Amino acid sequence: MILGGLDSVVGAIIGGLAVGILENLMGGYLDIYFGGGVKEVAPFVVLVVILMIKPYGLFGTVEIERV
């Protein structure tokens, strides 16, 4: 849900599917080289990278609040 954006239902669905697919692909391809455990770590690494680039998620909107 964080990956897709907190205020976007479609973004939450796409983000959940992306994390699931990414987890299985990374586990299948990279576990051979790193000896296991990549399946659990890879989604968090990608999540941190995406949130560093787009802090509101992929489909989130930037809310500016004036005080």
mmCIF file of the N, C-alpha and C atoms, coordinates in Angstrom:
data_MODEL
# 
_entry.id   MODEL 
# 
loop_
_atom_site.group_PDB 
_atom_site.id 
_atom_site.type_symbol 
_atom_site.label_atom_id 
_atom_site.label_alt_id 
_atom_site.label_comp_id 
_atom_site.label_asym_id 
_atom_site.label_entity_id 
_atom_site.label_seq_id 
_atom_site.pdbx_PDB_ins_code 
_atom_site.Cartn_x 
_atom_site.Cartn_y 
_atom_site.Cartn_z 
_atom_site.occupancy 
_atom_site.B_iso_or_equiv 
_atom_site.pdbx_formal_charge 
_atom_site.auth_seq_id 
_atom_site.auth_comp_id 
_atom_site.auth_asym_id 
_atom_site.auth_atom_id 
_atom_site.pdbx_PDB_model_num 
ATOM 1   N N  . MET A 1 1  ? 0.826  -1.182  0.000  1.00 0.00 ? 1  MET A N  1 
ATOM 2   C CA . MET A 1 1  ? 0.000  0.000   0.000  1.00 0.00 ? 1  MET A CA 1 
ATOM 3   C C  . MET A 1 1  ? 0.875  1.252   0.000  1.00 0.00 ? 1  MET A C  1 
ATOM 4   N N  . ILE A 1 2  ? 1.948  1.240   0.725  1.00 0.00 ? 2  ILE A N  1 
ATOM 5   C CA . ILE A 1 2  ? 2.834  2.394   0.759  1.00 0.00 ? 2  ILE A CA 1 
ATOM 6   C C  . ILE A 1 2  ? 3.466  2.621   -0.613 1.00 0.00 ? 2  ILE A C  1 
ATOM 7   N N  . LEU A 1 3  ? 3.808  1.555   -1.294 1.00 0.00 ? 3  LEU A N  1 
ATOM 8   C CA . LEU A 1 3  ? 4.447  1.659   -2.601 1.00 0.00 ? 3  LEU A CA 1 
ATOM 9   C C  . LEU A 1 3  ? 3.541  2.336   -3.615 1.00 0.00 ? 3  LEU A C  1 
ATOM 10  N N  . GLY A 1 4  ? 2.258  2.006   -3.603 1.00 0.00 ? 4  GLY A N  1 
ATOM 11  C CA . GLY A 1 4  ? 1.322  2.569   -4.569 1.00 0.00 ? 4  GLY A CA 1 
ATOM 12  C C  . GLY A 1 4  ? 0.844  3.959   -4.204 1.00 0.00 ? 4  GLY A C  1 
ATOM 13  N N  . GLY A 1 5  ? 0.834  4.302   -2.940 1.00 0.00 ? 5  GLY A N  1 
ATOM 14  C CA . GLY A 1 5  ? 0.334  5.596   -2.486 1.00 0.00 ? 5  GLY A CA 1 
ATOM 15  C C  . GLY A 1 5  ? -0.814 5.387   -1.518 1.00 0.00 ? 5  GLY A C  1 
ATOM 16  N N  . LEU A 1 6  ? -0.813 6.150   -0.439 1.00 0.00 ? 6  LEU A N  1 
ATOM 17  C CA . LEU A 1 6  ? -1.812 5.940   0.609  1.00 0.00 ? 6  LEU A CA 1 
ATOM 18  C C  . LEU A 1 6  ? -3.209 6.387   0.204  1.00 0.00 ? 6  LEU A C  1 
ATOM 19  N N  . ASP A 1 7  ? -3.331 7.316   -0.728 1.00 0.00 ? 7  ASP A N  1 
ATOM 20  C CA . ASP A 1 7  ? -4.646 7.828   -1.095 1.00 0.00 ? 7  ASP A CA 1 
ATOM 21  C C  . ASP A 1 7  ? -5.157 7.291   -2.427 1.00 0.00 ? 7  ASP A C  1 
ATOM 22  N N  . SER A 1 8  ? -4.536 6.262   -2.950 1.00 0.00 ? 8  SER A N  1 
ATOM 23  C CA . SER A 1 8  ? -4.928 5.698   -4.232 1.00 0.00 ? 8  SER A CA 1 
ATOM 24  C C  . SER A 1 8  ? -5.212 4.203   -4.080 1.00 0.00 ? 8  SER A C  1 
ATOM 25  N N  . VAL A 1 9  ? -6.457 3.816   -4.317 1.00 0.00 ? 9  VAL A N  1 
ATOM 26  C CA . VAL A 1 9  ? -6.835 2.409   -4.205 1.00 0.00 ? 9  VAL A CA 1 
ATOM 27  C C  . VAL A 1 9  ? -6.194 1.597   -5.328 1.00 0.00 ? 9  VAL A C  1 
ATOM 28  N N  . VAL A 1 10 ? -6.210 2.136   -6.526 1.00 0.00 ? 10 VAL A N  1 
ATOM 29  C CA . VAL A 1 10 ? -5.594 1.446   -7.662 1.00 0.00 ? 10 VAL A CA 1 
ATOM 30  C C  . VAL A 1 10 ? -4.089 1.320   -7.442 1.00 0.00 ? 10 VAL A C  1 
ATOM 31  N N  . GLY A 1 11 ? -3.474 2.364   -6.896 1.00 0.00 ? 11 GLY A N  1 
ATOM 32  C CA . GLY A 1 11 ? -2.052 2.317   -6.606 1.00 0.00 ? 11 GLY A CA 1 
ATOM 33  C C  . GLY A 1 11 ? -1.716 1.265   -5.568 1.00 0.00 ? 11 GLY A C  1 
ATOM 34  N N  . ALA A 1 12 ? -2.583 1.105   -4.560 1.00 0.00 ? 12 ALA A N  1 
ATOM 35  C CA . ALA A 1 12 ? -2.361 0.083   -3.536 1.00 0.00 ? 12 ALA A CA 1 
ATOM 36  C C  . ALA A 1 12 ? -2.439 -1.319  -4.138 1.00 0.00 ? 12 ALA A C  1 
ATOM 37  N N  . ILE A 1 13 ? -3.366 -1.523  -5.046 1.00 0.00 ? 13 ILE A N  1 
ATOM 38  C CA . ILE A 1 13 ? -3.506 -2.834  -5.698 1.00 0.00 ? 13 ILE A CA 1 
ATOM 39  C C  . ILE A 1 13 ? -2.286 -3.117  -6.578 1.00 0.00 ? 13 ILE A C  1 
ATOM 40  N N  . ILE A 1 14 ? -1.886 -2.129  -7.380 1.00 0.00 ? 14 ILE A N  1 
ATOM 41  C CA . ILE A 1 14 ? -0.732 -2.307  -8.265 1.00 0.00 ? 14 ILE A CA 1 
ATOM 42  C C  . ILE A 1 14 ? 0.542  -2.483  -7.446 1.00 0.00 ? 14 ILE A C  1 
ATOM 43  N N  . GLY A 1 15 ? 0.684  -1.732  -6.364 1.00 0.00 ? 15 GLY A N  1 
ATOM 44  C CA . GLY A 1 15 ? 1.851  -1.864  -5.501 1.00 0.00 ? 15 GLY A CA 1 
ATOM 45  C C  . GLY A 1 15 ? 1.932  -3.230  -4.852 1.00 0.00 ? 15 GLY A C  1 
ATOM 46  N N  . GLY A 1 16 ? 0.795  -3.761  -4.400 1.00 0.00 ? 16 GLY A N  1 
ATOM 47  C CA . GLY A 1 16 ? 0.768  -5.097  -3.807 1.00 0.00 ? 16 GLY A CA 1 
ATOM 48  C C  . GLY A 1 16 ? 1.133  -6.180  -4.805 1.00 0.00 ? 16 GLY A C  1 
ATOM 49  N N  . LEU A 1 17 ? 0.602  -6.063  -6.004 1.00 0.00 ? 17 LEU A N  1 
ATOM 50  C CA . LEU A 1 17 ? 0.954  -7.036  -7.042 1.00 0.00 ? 17 LEU A CA 1 
ATOM 51  C C  . LEU A 1 17 ? 2.428  -6.932  -7.416 1.00 0.00 ? 17 LEU A C  1 
ATOM 52  N N  . ALA A 1 18 ? 2.933  -5.708  -7.495 1.00 0.00 ? 18 ALA A N  1 
ATOM 53  C CA . ALA A 1 18 ? 4.343  -5.517  -7.855 1.00 0.00 ? 18 ALA A CA 1 
ATOM 54  C C  . ALA A 1 18 ? 5.261  -6.115  -6.795 1.00 0.00 ? 18 ALA A C  1 
ATOM 55  N N  . VAL A 1 19 ? 4.931  -5.923  -5.526 1.00 0.00 ? 19 VAL A N  1 
ATOM 56  C CA . VAL A 1 19 ? 5.762  -6.482  -4.455 1.00 0.00 ? 19 VAL A CA 1 
ATOM 57  C C  . VAL A 1 19 ? 5.723  -8.006  -4.484 1.00 0.00 ? 19 VAL A C  1 
ATOM 58  N N  . GLY A 1 20 ? 4.558  -8.586  -4.714 1.00 0.00 ? 20 GLY A N  1 
ATOM 59  C CA . GLY A 1 20 ? 4.443  -10.046 -4.780 1.00 0.00 ? 20 GLY A CA 1 
ATOM 60  C C  . GLY A 1 20 ? 5.214  -10.642 -5.942 1.00 0.00 ? 20 GLY A C  1 
ATOM 61  N N  . ILE A 1 21 ? 5.084  -10.035 -7.106 1.00 0.00 ? 21 ILE A N  1 
ATOM 62  C CA . ILE A 1 21 ? 5.802  -10.530 -8.284 1.00 0.00 ? 21 ILE A CA 1 
ATOM 63  C C  . ILE A 1 21 ? 7.301  -10.349 -8.108 1.00 0.00 ? 21 ILE A C  1 
ATOM 64  N N  . LEU A 1 22 ? 7.705  -9.184  -7.590 1.00 0.00 ? 22 LEU A N  1 
ATOM 65  C CA . LEU A 1 22 ? 9.119  -8.915  -7.371 1.00 0.00 ? 22 LEU A CA 1 
ATOM 66  C C  . LEU A 1 22 ? 9.728  -9.892  -6.373 1.00 0.00 ? 22 LEU A C  1 
ATOM 67  N N  . GLU A 1 23 ? 8.992  -10.191 -5.321 1.00 0.00 ? 23 GLU A N  1 
ATOM 68  C CA . GLU A 1 23 ? 9.490  -11.118 -4.297 1.00 0.00 ? 23 GLU A CA 1 
ATOM 69  C C  . GLU A 1 23 ? 9.748  -12.497 -4.887 1.00 0.00 ? 23 GLU A C  1 
ATOM 70  N N  . ASN A 1 24 ? 8.829  -12.976 -5.681 1.00 0.00 ? 24 ASN A N  1 
ATOM 71  C CA . ASN A 1 24 ? 8.993  -14.312 -6.262 1.00 0.00 ? 24 ASN A CA 1 
ATOM 72  C C  . ASN A 1 24 ? 10.073 -14.354 -7.341 1.00 0.00 ? 24 ASN A C  1 
ATOM 73  N N  . LEU A 1 25 ? 10.159 -13.316 -8.152 1.00 0.00 ? 25 LEU A N  1 
ATOM 74  C CA . LEU A 1 25 ? 11.194 -13.301 -9.187 1.00 0.00 ? 25 LEU A CA 1 
ATOM 75  C C  . LEU A 1 25 ? 12.586 -13.183 -8.587 1.00 0.00 ? 25 LEU A C  1 
ATOM 76  N N  . MET A 1 26 ? 12.758 -12.287 -7.620 1.00 0.00 ? 26 MET A N  1 
ATOM 77  C CA . MET A 1 26 ? 14.065 -12.131 -6.991 1.00 0.00 ? 26 MET A CA 1 
ATOM 78  C C  . MET A 1 26 ? 14.463 -13.400 -6.233 1.00 0.00 ? 26 MET A C  1 
ATOM 79  N N  . GLY A 1 27 ? 13.492 -14.031 -5.593 1.00 0.00 ? 27 GLY A N  1 
ATOM 80  C CA . GLY A 1 27 ? 13.787 -15.272 -4.888 1.00 0.00 ? 27 GLY A CA 1 
ATOM 81  C C  . GLY A 1 27 ? 14.212 -16.375 -5.834 1.00 0.00 ? 27 GLY A C  1 
ATOM 82  N N  . GLY A 1 28 ? 13.608 -16.426 -6.992 1.00 0.00 ? 28 GLY A N  1 
ATOM 83  C CA . GLY A 1 28 ? 13.944 -17.467 -7.956 1.00 0.00 ? 28 GLY A CA 1 
ATOM 84  C C  . GLY A 1 28 ? 15.268 -17.255 -8.648 1.00 0.00 ? 28 GLY A C  1 
ATOM 85  N N  . TYR A 1 29 ? 15.582 -16.005 -8.954 1.00 0.00 ? 29 TYR A N  1 
ATOM 86  C CA . TYR A 1 29 ? 16.791 -15.741 -9.729 1.00 0.00 ? 29 TYR A CA 1 
ATOM 87  C C  . TYR A 1 29 ? 18.021 -15.431 -8.874 1.00 0.00 ? 29 TYR A C  1 
ATOM 88  N N  . LEU A 1 30 ? 17.861 -14.757 -7.749 1.00 0.00 ? 30 LEU A N  1 
ATOM 89  C CA . LEU A 1 30 ? 19.024 -14.304 -6.986 1.00 0.00 ? 30 LEU A CA 1 
ATOM 90  C C  . LEU A 1 30 ? 19.385 -15.200 -5.810 1.00 0.00 ? 30 LEU A C  1 
ATOM 91  N N  . ASP A 1 31 ? 18.503 -16.100 -5.394 1.00 0.00 ? 31 ASP A N  1 
ATOM 92  C CA . ASP A 1 31 ? 18.835 -17.004 -4.290 1.00 0.00 ? 31 ASP A CA 1 
ATOM 93  C C  . ASP A 1 31 ? 20.012 -17.916 -4.633 1.00 0.00 ? 31 ASP A C  1 
ATOM 94  N N  . ILE A 1 32 ? 20.184 -18.213 -5.898 1.00 0.00 ? 32 ILE A N  1 
ATOM 95  C CA . ILE A 1 32 ? 21.283 -19.067 -6.337 1.00 0.00 ? 32 ILE A CA 1 
ATOM 96  C C  . ILE A 1 32 ? 22.629 -18.395 -6.051 1.00 0.00 ? 32 ILE A C  1 
ATOM 97  N N  . TYR A 1 33 ? 22.681 -17.092 -6.292 1.00 0.00 ? 33 TYR A N  1 
ATOM 98  C CA . TYR A 1 33 ? 23.949 -16.366 -6.167 1.00 0.00 ? 33 TYR A CA 1 
ATOM 99  C C  . TYR A 1 33 ? 24.247 -15.917 -4.733 1.00 0.00 ? 33 TYR A C  1 
ATOM 100 N N  . PHE A 1 34 ? 23.212 -15.613 -3.959 1.00 0.00 ? 34 PHE A N  1 
ATOM 101 C CA . PHE A 1 34 ? 23.411 -15.087 -2.612 1.00 0.00 ? 34 PHE A CA 1 
ATOM 102 C C  . PHE A 1 34 ? 23.159 -16.106 -1.511 1.00 0.00 ? 34 PHE A C  1 
ATOM 103 N N  . GLY A 1 35 ? 22.773 -17.303 -1.849 1.00 0.00 ? 35 GLY A N  1 
ATOM 104 C CA . GLY A 1 35 ? 22.622 -18.358 -0.867 1.00 0.00 ? 35 GLY A CA 1 
ATOM 105 C C  . GLY A 1 35 ? 21.325 -18.324 -0.083 1.00 0.00 ? 35 GLY A C  1 
ATOM 106 N N  . GLY A 1 36 ? 20.316 -17.668 -0.565 1.00 0.00 ? 36 GLY A N  1 
ATOM 107 C CA . GLY A 1 36 ? 19.019 -17.646 0.105  1.00 0.00 ? 36 GLY A CA 1 
ATOM 108 C C  . GLY A 1 36 ? 18.796 -16.379 0.897  1.00 0.00 ? 36 GLY A C  1 
ATOM 109 N N  . GLY A 1 37 ? 17.533 -16.109 1.185  1.00 0.00 ? 37 GLY A N  1 
ATOM 110 C CA . GLY A 1 37 ? 17.175 -14.945 1.972  1.00 0.00 ? 37 GLY A CA 1 
ATOM 111 C C  . GLY A 1 37 ? 16.892 -13.704 1.150  1.00 0.00 ? 37 GLY A C  1 
ATOM 112 N N  . VAL A 1 38 ? 17.118 -13.747 -0.147 1.00 0.00 ? 38 VAL A N  1 
ATOM 113 C CA . VAL A 1 38 ? 16.874 -12.584 -1.001 1.00 0.00 ? 38 VAL A CA 1 
ATOM 114 C C  . VAL A 1 38 ? 15.378 -12.340 -1.145 1.00 0.00 ? 38 VAL A C  1 
ATOM 115 N N  . LYS A 1 39 ? 14.611 -13.404 -1.089 1.00 0.00 ? 39 LYS A N  1 
ATOM 116 C CA . LYS A 1 39 ? 13.167 -13.301 -1.259 1.00 0.00 ? 39 LYS A CA 1 
ATOM 117 C C  . LYS A 1 39 ? 12.537 -12.422 -0.178 1.00 0.00 ? 39 LYS A C  1 
ATOM 118 N N  . GLU A 1 40 ? 13.100 -12.418 1.020  1.00 0.00 ? 40 GLU A N  1 
ATOM 119 C CA . GLU A 1 40 ? 12.551 -11.625 2.105  1.00 0.00 ? 40 GLU A CA 1 
ATOM 120 C C  . GLU A 1 40 ? 13.073 -10.194 2.097  1.00 0.00 ? 40 GLU A C  1 
ATOM 121 N N  . VAL A 1 41 ? 14.251 -9.953  1.558  1.00 0.00 ? 41 VAL A N  1 
ATOM 122 C CA . VAL A 1 41 ? 14.891 -8.642  1.638  1.00 0.00 ? 41 VAL A CA 1 
ATOM 123 C C  . VAL A 1 41 ? 14.605 -7.765  0.417  1.00 0.00 ? 41 VAL A C  1 
ATOM 124 N N  . ALA A 1 42 ? 14.473 -8.352  -0.753 1.00 0.00 ? 42 ALA A N  1 
ATOM 125 C CA . ALA A 1 42 ? 14.355 -7.604  -2.003 1.00 0.00 ? 42 ALA A CA 1 
ATOM 126 C C  . ALA A 1 42 ? 13.182 -6.621  -2.021 1.00 0.00 ? 42 ALA A C  1 
ATOM 127 N N  . PRO A 1 43 ? 11.978 -6.979  -1.570 1.00 0.00 ? 43 PRO A N  1 
ATOM 128 C CA . PRO A 1 43 ? 10.888 -5.995  -1.609 1.00 0.00 ? 43 PRO A CA 1 
ATOM 129 C C  . PRO A 1 43 ? 11.155 -4.769  -0.744 1.00 0.00 ? 43 PRO A C  1 
ATOM 130 N N  . PHE A 1 44 ? 11.826 -4.944  0.375  1.00 0.00 ? 44 PHE A N  1 
ATOM 131 C CA . PHE A 1 44 ? 12.109 -3.804  1.242  1.00 0.00 ? 44 PHE A CA 1 
ATOM 132 C C  . PHE A 1 44 ? 13.149 -2.877  0.622  1.00 0.00 ? 44 PHE A C  1 
ATOM 133 N N  . VAL A 1 45 ? 14.123 -3.454  -0.059 1.00 0.00 ? 45 VAL A N  1 
ATOM 134 C CA . VAL A 1 45 ? 15.138 -2.633  -0.726 1.00 0.00 ? 45 VAL A CA 1 
ATOM 135 C C  . VAL A 1 45 ? 14.501 -1.813  -1.838 1.00 0.00 ? 45 VAL A C  1 
ATOM 136 N N  . VAL A 1 46 ? 13.645 -2.425  -2.639 1.00 0.00 ? 46 VAL A N  1 
ATOM 137 C CA . VAL A 1 46 ? 12.968 -1.711  -3.720 1.00 0.00 ? 46 VAL A CA 1 
ATOM 138 C C  . VAL A 1 46 ? 12.019 -0.661  -3.150 1.00 0.00 ? 46 VAL A C  1 
ATOM 139 N N  . LEU A 1 47 ? 11.346 -0.971  -2.059 1.00 0.00 ? 47 LEU A N  1 
ATOM 140 C CA . LEU A 1 47 ? 10.441 -0.015  -1.421 1.00 0.00 ? 47 LEU A CA 1 
ATOM 141 C C  . LEU A 1 47 ? 11.203 1.219   -0.949 1.00 0.00 ? 47 LEU A C  1 
ATOM 142 N N  . VAL A 1 48 ? 12.342 1.029   -0.329 1.00 0.00 ? 48 VAL A N  1 
ATOM 143 C CA . VAL A 1 48 ? 13.138 2.166   0.151  1.00 0.00 ? 48 VAL A CA 1 
ATOM 144 C C  . VAL A 1 48 ? 13.629 3.009   -1.021 1.00 0.00 ? 48 VAL A C  1 
ATOM 145 N N  . VAL A 1 49 ? 14.071 2.369   -2.098 1.00 0.00 ? 49 VAL A N  1 
ATOM 146 C CA . VAL A 1 49 ? 14.560 3.111   -3.259 1.00 0.00 ? 49 VAL A CA 1 
ATOM 147 C C  . VAL A 1 49 ? 13.441 3.934   -3.889 1.00 0.00 ? 49 VAL A C  1 
ATOM 148 N N  . ILE A 1 50 ? 12.268 3.341   -4.056 1.00 0.00 ? 50 ILE A N  1 
ATOM 149 C CA . ILE A 1 50 ? 11.147 4.073   -4.662 1.00 0.00 ? 50 ILE A CA 1 
ATOM 150 C C  . ILE A 1 50 ? 10.689 5.204   -3.759 1.00 0.00 ? 50 ILE A C  1 
ATOM 151 N N  . LEU A 1 51 ? 10.645 4.990   -2.455 1.00 0.00 ? 51 LEU A N  1 
ATOM 152 C CA . LEU A 1 51 ? 10.216 6.057   -1.550 1.00 0.00 ? 51 LEU A CA 1 
ATOM 153 C C  . LEU A 1 51 ? 11.263 7.161   -1.429 1.00 0.00 ? 51 LEU A C  1 
ATOM 154 N N  . MET A 1 52 ? 12.520 6.874   -1.718 1.00 0.00 ? 52 MET A N  1 
ATOM 155 C CA . MET A 1 52 ? 13.516 7.933   -1.763 1.00 0.00 ? 52 MET A CA 1 
ATOM 156 C C  . MET A 1 52 ? 13.311 8.815   -2.993 1.00 0.00 ? 52 MET A C  1 
ATOM 157 N N  . ILE A 1 53 ? 12.849 8.220   -4.086 1.00 0.00 ? 53 ILE A N  1 
ATOM 158 C CA . ILE A 1 53 ? 12.627 8.980   -5.320 1.00 0.00 ? 53 ILE A CA 1 
ATOM 159 C C  . ILE A 1 53 ? 11.270 9.683   -5.290 1.00 0.00 ? 53 ILE A C  1 
ATOM 160 N N  . LYS A 1 54 ? 10.228 8.959   -4.916 1.00 0.00 ? 54 LYS A N  1 
ATOM 161 C CA . LYS A 1 54 ? 8.871  9.520   -4.850 1.00 0.00 ? 54 LYS A CA 1 
ATOM 162 C C  . LYS A 1 54 ? 8.300  9.269   -3.447 1.00 0.00 ? 54 LYS A C  1 
ATOM 163 N N  . PRO A 1 55 ? 8.394  10.233  -2.546 1.00 0.00 ? 55 PRO A N  1 
ATOM 164 C CA . PRO A 1 55 ? 8.012  10.018  -1.146 1.00 0.00 ? 55 PRO A CA 1 
ATOM 165 C C  . PRO A 1 55 ? 6.526  9.699   -0.925 1.00 0.00 ? 55 PRO A C  1 
ATOM 166 N N  . TYR A 1 56 ? 5.659  10.063  -1.859 1.00 0.00 ? 56 TYR A N  1 
ATOM 167 C CA . TYR A 1 56 ? 4.237  9.788   -1.692 1.00 0.00 ? 56 TYR A CA 1 
ATOM 168 C C  . TYR A 1 56 ? 3.802  8.504   -2.387 1.00 0.00 ? 56 TYR A C  1 
ATOM 169 N N  . GLY A 1 57 ? 4.716  7.713   -2.876 1.00 0.00 ? 57 GLY A N  1 
ATOM 170 C CA . GLY A 1 57 ? 4.395  6.473   -3.564 1.00 0.00 ? 57 GLY A CA 1 
ATOM 171 C C  . GLY A 1 57 ? 4.274  6.699   -5.060 1.00 0.00 ? 57 GLY A C  1 
ATOM 172 N N  . LEU A 1 58 ? 3.998  5.640   -5.788 1.00 0.00 ? 58 LEU A N  1 
ATOM 173 C CA . LEU A 1 58 ? 3.935  5.746   -7.244 1.00 0.00 ? 58 LEU A CA 1 
ATOM 174 C C  . LEU A 1 58 ? 2.718  6.523   -7.731 1.00 0.00 ? 58 LEU A C  1 
ATOM 175 N N  . PHE A 1 59 ? 1.578  6.362   -7.078 1.00 0.00 ? 59 PHE A N  1 
ATOM 176 C CA . PHE A 1 59 ? 0.357  7.017   -7.519 1.00 0.00 ? 59 PHE A CA 1 
ATOM 177 C C  . PHE A 1 59 ? -0.201 7.987   -6.480 1.00 0.00 ? 59 PHE A C  1 
ATOM 178 N N  . GLY A 1 60 ? 0.559  8.302   -5.461 1.00 0.00 ? 60 GLY A N  1 
ATOM 179 C CA . GLY A 1 60 ? 0.108  9.214   -4.412 1.00 0.00 ? 60 GLY A CA 1 
ATOM 180 C C  . GLY A 1 60 ? 0.168  10.662  -4.872 1.00 0.00 ? 60 GLY A C  1 
ATOM 181 N N  . THR A 1 61 ? -0.635 11.514  -4.240 1.00 0.00 ? 61 THR A N  1 
ATOM 182 C CA . THR A 1 61 ? -0.642 12.920  -4.572 1.00 0.00 ? 61 THR A CA 1 
ATOM 183 C C  . THR A 1 61 ? 0.046  13.713  -3.466 1.00 0.00 ? 61 THR A C  1 
ATOM 184 N N  . VAL A 1 62 ? 0.701  14.761  -3.873 1.00 0.00 ? 62 VAL A N  1 
ATOM 185 C CA . VAL A 1 62 ? 1.406  15.620  -2.929 1.00 0.00 ? 62 VAL A CA 1 
ATOM 186 C C  . VAL A 1 62 ? 0.398  16.600  -2.327 1.00 0.00 ? 62 VAL A C  1 
ATOM 187 N N  . GLU A 1 63 ? 0.254  16.559  -1.022 1.00 0.00 ? 63 GLU A N  1 
ATOM 188 C CA . GLU A 1 63 ? -0.678 17.463  -0.351 1.00 0.00 ? 63 GLU A CA 1 
ATOM 189 C C  . GLU A 1 63 ? 0.126  18.567  0.339  1.00 0.00 ? 63 GLU A C  1 
ATOM 190 N N  . ILE A 1 64 ? -0.156 19.802  -0.051 1.00 0.00 ? 64 ILE A N  1 
ATOM 191 C CA . ILE A 1 64 ? 0.498  20.939  0.574  1.00 0.00 ? 64 ILE A CA 1 
ATOM 192 C C  . ILE A 1 64 ? -0.489 21.579  1.524  1.00 0.00 ? 64 ILE A C  1 
ATOM 193 N N  . GLU A 1 65 ? -0.088 21.704  2.758  1.00 0.00 ? 65 GLU A N  1 
ATOM 194 C CA . GLU A 1 65 ? -0.983 22.235  3.790  1.00 0.00 ? 65 GLU A CA 1 
ATOM 195 C C  . GLU A 1 65 ? -0.407 23.557  4.288  1.00 0.00 ? 65 GLU A C  1 
ATOM 196 N N  . ARG A 1 66 ? -1.181 24.616  4.167  1.00 0.00 ? 66 ARG A N  1 
ATOM 197 C CA . ARG A 1 66 ? -0.728 25.928  4.619  1.00 0.00 ? 66 ARG A CA 1 
ATOM 198 C C  . ARG A 1 66 ? -1.269 26.180  6.018  1.00 0.00 ? 66 ARG A C  1 
ATOM 199 N N  . VAL A 1 67 ? -0.382 26.661  6.849  1.00 0.00 ? 67 VAL A N  1 
ATOM 200 C CA . VAL A 1 67 ? -0.767 26.895  8.235  1.00 0.00 ? 67 VAL A CA 1 
ATOM 201 C C  . VAL A 1 67 ? -0.845 28.377  8.506  1.00 0.00 ? 67 VAL A C  1 
# 
